[in-house]
């Protein structure tokens, strides 16, 4: 297992890890799903880290580990201060933080917008730089759906701006803690017609707070089946996000890089195409791997280590 490196994406709700060949980037082994930070007490992070990665690191000189995501937040394992924009991949690598008491374990810092209002990201920055490398460009605009969706702009290889929409979290809160989720069954499947209806509702005037209640009134008097509420609400929220972001990042005929898991590809492509965007999809896992590999290459060079281009 020589010349290996471990990449970890450790967020609030999930833990993913890859053991890769340092020279070629080939994945030798992976952990598809583990416990996110929200399921652990702060004191449990080191033990869970060892539980998940101990077998991979059981060598005289264990492979280095680079972790991205909320693991570097104040409520994470160890805080990694976020540098302000604009930042390049080299600056992200330079700000990578060693984990105290751990041998060759590092946290990628994330980045922040130092403006009024401020904005922050942790984990998406490596996906952005990874997608940029995969696309072969130096300038691009991005949409990264998720719990906190990000829209970002890279110019001349530097991340210069981004905006956050709480789309996924609002979806979960509305279904789990409001009247909109009352009586819904967990197993209700996707309904493309209801999703499209939600997109259409989002295009109407009045704003999101007005539109949200239609997920209730359409069930009562508008013919929307209770089993279709999830899809309708998804269309409404994604449509509202895209409509709002189109005011800040209007469609300009150039490709918008959509970085997401497979499950979010189709709904976001539908909403973005409807709004006039031309999209190119990149898998978020592939973007994470490539982005952290870029960080590793620069960081190890900055540390003066002998190594290869990972």
C-alpha positions as a Markdown table, in Angstrom:
| # | Residue | x | y | z |
|---|---|---|---|---|
| 1 | Unk | 0.0 | 0.0 | 0.0 |
| 2 | Unk | 2.9 | 2.3 | -0.6 |
| 3 | Unk | 2.4 | 5.7 | -2.2 |
| 4 | Unk | -1.1 | 5.9 | -0.9 |
| 5 | Unk | -3.1 | 8.9 | 0.3 |
| 6 | Unk | -6.5 | 9.1 | 2.0 |
| 7 | Unk | -9.1 | 11.6 | 1.1 |
| 8 | Unk | -12.1 | 12.2 | 3.4 |
| 9 | Unk | -15.2 | 14.2 | 2.9 |
| 10 | Unk | -16.6 | 14.7 | 6.4 |
| 11 | Unk | -19.8 | 16.8 | 6.7 |
| 12 | Unk | -22.6 | 17.3 | 9.1 |
| 13 | Unk | -24.7 | 14.4 | 7.8 |
| 14 | Unk | -22.2 | 12.1 | 6.1 |
| 15 | Unk | -18.6 | 10.6 | 6.1 |
| 16 | Unk | -17.0 | 9.4 | 2.9 |
| 17 | Unk | -13.4 | 8.3 | 2.3 |
| 18 | Unk | -11.2 | 7.1 | -0.4 |
| 19 | Unk | -7.8 | 5.3 | -0.4 |
| 20 | Unk | -6.1 | 6.4 | -3.6 |
| 21 | Unk | -2.9 | 5.8 | -5.4 |
| 22 | Unk | -0.8 | 8.9 | -4.9 |
| 23 | Unk | 0.7 | 8.9 | -8.4 |
| 24 | Unk | -2.3 | 7.9 | -10.6 |
| 25 | Unk | -5.3 | 8.9 | -8.5 |
| 26 | Unk | -6.7 | 5.3 | -8.9 |
| 27 | Unk | -9.1 | 4.5 | -6.1 |
| 28 | Unk | -7.9 | 1.4 | -4.2 |
| 29 | Unk | -10.7 | 1.3 | -1.6 |
| 30 | Unk | -13.5 | 3.5 | -0.4 |
| 31 | Unk | -16.1 | 4.0 | 2.4 |
| 32 | Unk | -19.3 | 5.1 | 0.7 |
| 33 | Unk | -21.2 | 6.2 | 3.8 |
| 34 | Unk | -20.4 | 6.8 | 7.5 |
| 35 | Unk | -21.5 | 8.9 | 10.4 |
| 36 | Unk | -21.5 | 12.6 | 9.9 |
| 37 | Unk | -20.4 | 15.1 | 12.6 |
| 38 | Unk | -24.0 | 15.6 | 13.6 |
| 39 | Unk | -24.2 | 12.0 | 14.8 |
| 40 | Unk | -21.1 | 12.3 | 16.9 |
| 41 | Unk | -20.0 | 14.1 | 20.0 |
| 42 | Unk | -16.9 | 16.3 | 19.5 |
| 43 | Unk | -14.9 | 14.0 | 21.8 |
| 44 | Unk | -15.8 | 11.0 | 19.5 |
| 45 | Unk | -14.2 | 12.3 | 16.4 |
| 46 | Unk | -10.6 | 10.9 | 16.9 |
| 47 | Unk | -12.0 | 7.4 | 17.8 |
| 48 | Unk | -14.4 | 7.3 | 14.9 |
| 49 | Unk | -11.6 | 8.5 | 12.6 |
| 50 | Unk | -9.4 | 5.5 | 13.8 |
| 51 | Unk | -12.4 | 3.1 | 13.5 |
| 52 | Unk | -13.0 | 4.0 | 9.9 |
| 53 | Unk | -9.4 | 4.5 | 8.7 |
| 54 | Unk | -7.3 | 2.4 | 11.0 |
| 55 | Unk | -6.9 | -0.5 | 8.6 |
| 56 | Unk | -5.8 | 1.7 | 5.8 |
| 57 | Unk | -3.2 | 3.5 | 8.1 |
| 58 | Unk | -1.8 | 0.4 | 9.8 |
| 59 | Unk | 1.7 | 0.8 | 8.4 |
| 60 | Unk | 5.0 | 1.9 | 9.9 |
| 61 | Unk | 4.5 | 5.2 | 8.0 |
| 62 | Unk | 0.8 | 5.7 | 7.6 |
| 63 | Unk | -0.6 | 7.3 | 4.5 |
| 64 | Unk | -1.3 | 11.0 | 4.8 |
| 65 | Unk | -5.0 | 12.0 | 5.3 |
| 66 | Unk | -6.6 | 15.2 | 3.8 |
| 67 | Unk | -10.1 | 16.0 | 5.1 |
| 68 | Unk | -12.6 | 18.5 | 3.6 |
| 69 | Unk | -16.0 | 19.6 | 4.8 |
| 70 | Unk | -17.5 | 20.7 | 8.1 |
| 71 | Unk | -14.9 | 18.7 | 10.0 |
| 72 | Unk | -12.9 | 22.0 | 10.0 |
| 73 | Unk | -15.8 | 24.1 | 11.4 |
| 74 | Unk | -15.9 | 25.4 | 15.0 |
| 75 | Unk | -18.1 | 22.5 | 16.0 |
| 76 | Unk | -16.0 | 20.0 | 14.1 |
| 77 | Unk | -12.9 | 18.1 | 15.1 |
| 78 | Unk | -10.6 | 21.1 | 14.9 |
| 79 | Unk | -11.3 | 24.5 | 13.4 |
| 80 | Unk | -9.5 | 25.4 | 10.2 |
| 81 | Unk | -9.9 | 29.2 | 9.7 |
| 82 | Unk | -11.3 | 30.1 | 6.3 |
| 83 | Unk | -9.3 | 32.5 | 4.1 |
| 84 | Unk | -11.2 | 35.3 | 2.4 |
| 85 | Unk | -11.9 | 35.6 | -1.3 |
| 86 | Unk | -10.4 | 35.8 | -3.8 |
| 87 | Unk | -8.4 | 32.5 | -3.4 |
| 88 | Unk | -6.7 | 30.1 | -5.7 |
| 89 | Unk | -6.2 | 26.4 | -5.1 |
| 90 | Unk | -2.6 | 27.2 | -4.1 |
| 91 | Unk | -3.9 | 29.5 | -1.3 |
| 92 | Unk | -6.3 | 26.8 | -0.1 |
| 93 | Unk | -3.4 | 24.4 | 0.1 |
| 94 | Unk | -1.3 | 26.9 | 1.9 |
| 95 | Unk | -4.0 | 27.4 | 4.6 |
| 96 | Unk | -4.5 | 23.6 | 5.1 |
| 97 | Unk | -4.3 | 22.9 | 8.9 |
| 98 | Unk | -2.6 | 20.0 | 10.6 |
| 99 | Unk | -4.7 | 18.0 | 13.1 |
| 100 | Unk | -3.2 | 18.2 | 16.6 |
| 101 | Unk | -2.1 | 14.9 | 17.9 |
| 102 | Unk | -2.5 | 13.1 | 14.6 |
| 103 | Unk | 0.3 | 11.9 | 12.3 |
| 104 | Unk | 0.1 | 13.6 | 8.8 |
| 105 | Unk | -3.6 | 14.4 | 9.0 |
| 106 | Unk | -4.8 | 17.7 | 7.5 |
| 107 | Unk | -8.0 | 19.7 | 7.2 |
| 108 | Unk | -8.7 | 21.7 | 4.1 |
| 109 | Unk | -9.9 | 25.1 | 5.4 |
| 110 | Unk | -12.8 | 26.1 | 3.2 |
| 111 | Unk | -13.2 | 29.8 | 2.1 |
| 112 | Unk | -15.4 | 32.8 | 3.0 |
| 113 | Unk | -16.8 | 36.0 | 1.5 |
| 114 | Unk | -15.5 | 38.9 | 3.6 |
| 115 | Unk | -18.3 | 41.3 | 2.7 |
| 116 | Unk | -21.7 | 42.5 | 4.0 |
| 117 | Unk | -23.3 | 40.1 | 4.4 |
| 118 | Unk | -20.5 | 37.5 | 4.8 |
| 119 | Unk | -20.8 | 34.0 | 3.3 |
| 120 | Unk | -18.9 | 30.7 | 4.0 |
| 121 | Unk | -18.3 | 27.3 | 2.5 |
| 122 | Unk | -16.5 | 24.2 | 3.6 |
| 123 | Unk | -16.1 | 21.3 | 1.2 |
| 124 | Unk | -17.6 | 22.9 | -1.9 |
| 125 | Unk | -14.4 | 24.8 | -2.6 |
| 126 | Unk | -12.6 | 21.5 | -3.4 |
| 127 | Unk | -15.5 | 20.5 | -5.6 |
| 128 | Unk | -15.2 | 23.8 | -7.5 |
| 129 | Unk | -11.5 | 23.6 | -8.1 |
| 130 | Unk | -11.8 | 19.9 | -8.9 |
| 131 | Unk | -14.6 | 20.5 | -11.5 |
| 132 | Unk | -12.5 | 23.4 | -12.9 |
| 133 | Unk | -9.6 | 21.0 | -13.4 |
| 134 | Unk | -11.8 | 18.3 | -14.9 |
| 135 | Unk | -13.3 | 20.9 | -17.3 |
| 136 | Unk | -9.9 | 22.2 | -18.3 |
| 137 | Unk | -10.7 | 25.8 | -17.9 |
| 138 | Unk | -9.7 | 28.8 | -15.8 |
| 139 | Unk | -13.1 | 30.7 | -15.8 |
| 140 | Unk | -16.4 | 29.2 | -15.0 |
| 141 | Unk | -19.7 | 29.6 | -13.1 |
| 142 | Unk | -21.0 | 26.9 | -10.9 |
| 143 | Unk | -24.2 | 25.6 | -9.2 |
| 144 | Unk | -23.6 | 23.1 | -6.4 |
| 145 | Unk | -27.0 | 21.8 | -5.1 |
| 146 | Unk | -27.3 | 20.5 | -1.6 |
| 147 | Unk | -28.4 | 21.3 | 2.0 |
| 148 | Unk | -26.9 | 24.7 | 1.4 |
| 149 | Unk | -26.7 | 25.2 | -2.3 |
| 150 | Unk | -23.8 | 27.3 | -3.6 |
| 151 | Unk | -23.5 | 29.4 | -6.8 |
| 152 | Unk | -19.9 | 30.4 | -7.4 |
| 153 | Unk | -17.7 | 32.2 | -9.9 |
| 154 | Unk | -14.1 | 31.4 | -10.8 |
| 155 | Unk | -12.1 | 33.9 | -12.9 |
| 156 | Unk | -8.5 | 33.4 | -13.9 |
| 157 | Unk | -8.3 | 30.3 | -11.7 |
| 158 | Unk | -9.4 | 32.1 | -8.6 |
| 159 | Unk | -12.6 | 31.7 | -6.7 |
| 160 | Unk | -13.9 | 35.3 | -6.6 |
| 161 | Unk | -17.5 | 35.1 | -5.4 |
| 162 | Unk | -20.3 | 32.8 | -4.2 |
| 163 | Unk | -23.8 | 32.9 | -2.8 |
| 164 | Unk | -25.6 | 30.4 | -0.5 |
| 165 | Unk | -29.2 | 29.3 | -0.7 |
| 166 | Unk | -30.6 | 27.1 | 2.1 |
| 167 | Unk | -32.7 | 25.1 | -0.4 |
| 168 | Unk | -32.1 | 21.5 | 1.0 |
| 169 | Unk | -32.4 | 22.5 | 4.6 |
| 170 | Unk | -35.7 | 24.4 | 4.1 |
| 171 | Unk | -37.0 | 21.4 | 2.2 |
| 172 | Unk | -36.2 | 19.1 | 5.2 |
| 173 | Unk | -37.6 | 21.6 | 7.8 |
| 174 | Unk | -40.8 | 22.2 | 5.9 |
| 175 | Unk | -41.4 | 18.4 | 5.5 |
| 176 | Unk | -40.3 | 17.5 | 9.0 |
| 177 | Unk | -41.6 | 20.4 | 11.1 |
| 178 | Unk | -44.4 | 22.2 | 9.4 |
| 179 | Unk | -48.0 | 21.5 | 8.3 |
| 180 | Unk | -46.7 | 20.8 | 4.8 |
| 181 | Unk | -45.4 | 17.5 | 5.8 |
| 182 | Unk | -48.4 | 16.4 | 7.8 |
| 183 | Unk | -49.6 | 12.9 | 6.9 |
| 184 | Unk | -46.9 | 12.3 | 4.3 |
| 185 | Unk | -45.6 | 8.8 | 3.9 |
| 186 | Unk | -41.8 | 8.3 | 3.8 |
| 187 | Unk | -42.1 | 6.0 | 0.8 |
| 188 | Unk | -43.8 | 8.5 | -1.6 |
| 189 | Unk | -41.9 | 8.4 | -4.9 |
| 190 | Unk | -41.0 | 11.1 | -7.4 |
| 191 | Unk | -43.8 | 12.8 | -9.3 |
| 192 | Unk | -42.5 | 14.7 | -12.4 |
| 193 | Unk | -45.8 | 16.5 | -13.0 |
| 194 | Unk | -45.9 | 17.8 | -9.5 |
| 195 | Unk | -42.3 | 18.9 | -9.7 |
| 196 | Unk | -43.0 | 20.8 | -12.9 |
| 197 | Unk | -46.0 | 22.4 | -11.2 |
| 198 | Unk | -43.7 | 23.5 | -8.4 |
| 199 | Unk | -41.3 | 25.1 | -10.9 |
| 200 | Unk | -44.2 | 26.9 | -12.5 |
| 201 | Unk | -45.5 | 28.2 | -9.2 |
| 202 | Unk | -42.0 | 29.5 | -8.4 |
| 203 | Unk | -42.1 | 31.6 | -11.5 |
| 204 | Unk | -45.1 | 33.5 | -10.3 |
| 205 | Unk | -44.9 | 36.8 | -8.4 |
| 206 | Unk | -45.4 | 37.0 | -4.7 |
| 207 | Unk | -42.3 | 35.4 | -3.3 |
| 208 | Unk | -41.3 | 32.1 | -1.6 |
| 209 | Unk | -43.2 | 32.7 | 1.7 |
| 210 | Unk | -46.5 | 33.1 | -0.3 |
| 211 | Unk | -45.7 | 30.1 | -2.6 |
| 212 | Unk | -44.9 | 27.7 | 0.3 |
| 213 | Unk | -48.5 | 27.7 | 1.5 |
| 214 | Unk | -49.7 | 26.5 | -1.9 |
| 215 | Unk | -48.1 | 23.1 | -1.1 |
| 216 | Unk | -51.0 | 22.9 | 1.5 |
| 217 | Unk | -53.8 | 24.6 | -0.4 |
| 218 | Unk | -53.2 | 22.6 | -3.6 |
| 219 | Unk | -53.8 | 19.4 | -1.6 |
| 220 | Unk | -57.0 | 20.8 | 0.0 |
| 221 | Unk | -58.6 | 22.3 | -3.1 |
| 222 | Unk | -56.2 | 22.2 | -6.1 |
| 223 | Unk | -56.1 | 18.5 | -6.9 |
| 224 | Unk | -52.5 | 17.9 | -5.7 |
| 225 | Unk | -52.3 | 14.3 | -4.3 |
| 226 | Unk | -50.8 | 14.1 | -0.8 |
| 227 | Unk | -48.2 | 11.7 | -2.2 |
| 228 | Unk | -47.0 | 14.4 | -4.7 |
| 229 | Unk | -46.3 | 17.1 | -2.0 |
| 230 | Unk | -42.6 | 16.2 | -1.8 |
| 231 | Unk | -42.1 | 16.6 | -5.5 |
| 232 | Unk | -44.1 | 19.8 | -5.7 |
| 233 | Unk | -42.2 | 21.3 | -2.8 |
| 234 | Unk | -38.9 | 20.3 | -4.4 |
| 235 | Unk | -39.9 | 22.0 | -7.6 |
| 236 | Unk | -41.0 | 25.1 | -5.7 |
| 237 | Unk | -37.8 | 25.4 | -3.7 |
| 238 | Unk | -35.4 | 24.6 | -6.5 |
| 239 | Unk | -37.3 | 26.9 | -8.9 |
| 240 | Unk | -37.2 | 29.7 | -6.3 |
| 241 | Unk | -33.4 | 29.2 | -5.8 |
| 242 | Unk | -32.8 | 29.3 | -9.6 |
| 243 | Unk | -35.0 | 32.3 | -10.1 |
| 244 | Unk | -33.3 | 34.3 | -7.3 |
| 245 | Unk | -29.8 | 33.3 | -8.4 |
| 246 | Unk | -30.6 | 34.3 | -12.0 |
| 247 | Unk | -30.9 | 37.9 | -10.9 |
| 248 | Unk | -27.3 | 37.6 | -9.6 |
| 249 | Unk | -25.9 | 35.3 | -12.2 |
| 250 | Unk | -28.0 | 35.7 | -15.3 |
| 251 | Unk | -27.8 | 33.1 | -18.1 |
| 252 | Unk | -25.1 | 34.4 | -20.6 |
| 253 | Unk | -25.0 | 31.6 | -23.1 |
| 254 | Unk | -21.9 | 30.1 | -21.5 |
| 255 | Unk | -21.9 | 26.7 | -19.8 |
| 256 | Unk | -22.9 | 26.6 | -16.1 |
| 257 | Unk | -21.1 | 23.7 | -14.4 |
| 258 | Unk | -23.6 | 21.8 | -12.3 |
| 259 | Unk | -21.8 | 19.8 | -9.6 |
| 260 | Unk | -24.1 | 17.3 | -7.8 |
| 261 | Unk | -24.8 | 13.8 | -6.8 |
| 262 | Unk | -26.8 | 11.8 | -9.4 |
| 263 | Unk | -30.1 | 12.2 | -7.5 |
| 264 | Unk | -30.0 | 16.0 | -7.9 |
| 265 | Unk | -28.8 | 16.1 | -11.5 |
| 266 | Unk | -32.2 | 15.7 | -13.3 |
| 267 | Unk | -34.3 | 18.1 | -11.1 |
| 268 | Unk | -31.6 | 20.9 | -11.2 |
| 269 | Unk | -31.0 | 20.4 | -14.9 |
| 270 | Unk | -34.8 | 20.8 | -15.5 |
| 271 | Unk | -35.0 | 24.0 | -13.4 |
| 272 | Unk | -31.8 | 25.5 | -14.9 |
| 273 | Unk | -32.8 | 24.7 | -18.5 |
| 274 | Unk | -36.2 | 26.3 | -17.9 |
| 275 | Unk | -34.5 | 29.4 | -16.7 |
| 276 | Unk | -32.3 | 29.6 | -19.8 |
| 277 | Unk | -29.0 | 28.1 | -18.6 |
| 278 | Unk | -26.8 | 25.7 | -20.6 |
| 279 | Unk | -25.5 | 23.1 | -18.2 |
| 280 | Unk | -22.7 | 20.7 | -18.0 |
| 281 | Unk | -23.0 | 18.1 | -15.2 |
| 282 | Unk | -20.0 | 16.9 | -13.1 |
| 283 | Unk | -20.4 | 14.2 | -10.5 |
| 284 | Unk | -19.8 | 15.7 | -7.0 |
| 285 | Unk | -17.8 | 12.7 | -5.8 |
| 286 | Unk | -15.5 | 12.9 | -8.8 |
| 287 | Unk | -15.1 | 16.7 | -8.3 |
| 288 | Unk | -14.3 | 16.2 | -4.6 |
| 289 | Unk | -11.6 | 13.6 | -5.4 |
| 290 | Unk | -10.0 | 15.7 | -8.1 |
| 291 | Unk | -10.2 | 18.9 | -6.0 |
| 292 | Unk | -8.5 | 17.4 | -2.9 |
| 293 | Unk | -5.9 | 15.8 | -5.1 |
| 294 | Unk | -5.1 | 19.3 | -6.5 |
| 295 | Unk | -4.8 | 20.6 | -2.9 |
| 296 | Unk | -2.5 | 17.7 | -1.9 |
| 297 | Unk | -0.2 | 18.3 | -4.9 |
| 298 | Unk | 0.2 | 21.9 | -4.0 |
| 299 | Unk | 0.4 | 21.3 | -0.2 |
| 300 | Unk | 3.1 | 18.6 | -0.5 |
| 301 | Unk | 5.1 | 20.8 | -2.8 |
| 302 | Unk | 4.8 | 23.7 | -0.3 |
| 303 | Unk | 5.8 | 21.4 | 2.5 |
| 304 | Unk | 9.0 | 20.6 | 0.5 |
| 305 | Unk | 8.1 | 16.9 | 0.4 |
| 306 | Unk | 9.3 | 14.6 | -2.4 |
| 307 | Unk | 6.3 | 13.3 | -4.2 |
| 308 | Unk | 4.4 | 13.0 | -7.4 |
| 309 | Unk | 1.6 | 14.9 | -9.0 |
| 310 | Unk | -1.4 | 13.4 | -7.4 |
